[in-house]
Amino acid sequence: MNVLSMLLIAGAEGGPSDFLMFLGRIHPLVVHLPIGFLLLAALVEWVVKKPQFQPIKNYTYYLWGLGSISAFFAVLFGYFLSLSGDYNESTLFWHKWVGVAVLLFSLVCYFLSKKQWKLPAYGKPVLIFLVVFAIFYTGHLGGNLTHGSTYLLEYAPNVVRNFAGMPDKAVPREKVTVLDSADVYLDLISPILDRRCVSCHNDDKKKGDLNLNTYANLVLGGESGEVMVPGDSNASDMYRRITLPETHDEFMPTEGKPPLSADEVAMIGWWIQVQAPSRGFFVDLEPDEEIKNKVEKYLGLDKNQLLSQTVQPAKREVVDSLSNFGFILNSLMSDNHFLEANFSLSEQPLKPQVLETLYGLNEQLIWLNMSNSDVEDVHLEQIGKLENLIKLNLSTNAITDKGLVHLARLQNLESLNLYKTKVSNGLLELVPQLPNLKRLYISDTQADSTIVAQLQQQHQDLLIEFD
């Protein structure tokens, strides 16, 4: 009994052996070789009809031969891979036998070219057409097995989908703009499963006999039974697998696919704990602040909504005046009129009327650089009125805690640079009043490590630059 027979018998008795699965996993590597060889052979068969290409006619059979050999190994390794039982039986049946047809057709073409056999009129063109058609069709079926039956036409126009017997594309859910409108399954859980899990657990590829493309299929579970126990995430196999170390054999997702993020894992765990509902508003489930913050981040609701607004161009006279005062003004977007103003390179003194004129850009100004510009506490009152500021650089200026109180109105502020200033305890009062603050630069200030530790403890997502 040869080695191959022993391997096949072992697979039939107790499931495919590891060695067979190893060979099966080579299928995706070799399957592209026959595609290349055979399509090139078909192209050569077409071009050799022209006199200038006649010299290569006697070598065409090499391409058919290479295509046949590589097709044989693609079919063989594909058969080994099919023994895993993870694929839709109907699609697998046609993928397998159309692949065999590619092998047989290519062998016939090889012998026709090698022996220079003659076929009736249009016989060889029809045969070559069958090879090309079979290649594309079996490739399409292979894509369905790997990615699901809707993979090819998922984004096709409706007219193409309808021609293929598919319904119109589903109308996408409207983007969640407020947390109160978020559906717990449709807007949170289902998108995670679609992005991370469904490529291996769908109608055509049911790894572990598990299908996750709908809530009903999720409840059905897989070959090991339930994968989700509502109310108990620790007893839910799905949650257990996504929380295992990535090196563990049972960790999901497998095959090198990107793992779920920490926030996605937390959201799924919380959802299972609250009985894994199939519908309902997220806020009605009384989530705590921690999970609320994670969901807002996942939905993009934590991002500054200011940039989604359209602003009018700045008045020309205001821009000209500020340029004369020494400001450098830059446009930040090609499709909007938000501006950056930089006074740090100006050689002119900072006069009261400068900041009064700057307020004329209150709507457009989102970045302001006043570094090393002799800014004092009294100037911060006027700067604090620029309520659209997202980024503010006040480094290397003689400002103190007394002036910081004027910055509390900057509700859109995400970045605040106070490097080499005289601020200290005032930060403990200012930072909590800036809900969008993400970066704080306070190196070489009067703030000490105790202040920094307190800020970091109260605002864990805040990036603090401190030496």
Buried (B, 14 or more C-beta within 10 A) or exposed (E): EEEEEEBBEBBEEEEBBEEBBEBBBBBBEBBEBBBEBBBBBBEBBEEBEEEEEEEEBEEBBBBBBBBBBBBBBBBBBBBBBBBBBBBBEEBBEBBBEBBBBBBBBBBBBBBBBEEEEEEEEEEBEEBBEBBBBBBEBBBBBBBBBBBBBBBBBEEBEEEEBEEEEBEEBEEEEEEBEEBEEBBBBBBBBBBBBEEBBBBBBBBBBBBBEBBBBBBEBBEBBBEEEBBBBBEEBEEBBBBBBBBEEEEEEEBBBEEEEEBBBEBBBBBBBBBBBBEBBBEEBBBEBEBEEEBBBBBBBBBEBBEBEBBEEEBEEBEEEBBEBBEEBBBBBEEBEEEBBBBBBBBBEBEEEBEEEBBEBBEBBEBBBBBBBBBBBEBEBEBBBBBBBBBBBBBBBBBBBEBBBBBBBBBBBBBBBBBBBBBBBBBBBBBBEBBEBBEBBBBBBBBBBBBEEEBBEBBBEEBEEBEBEBE
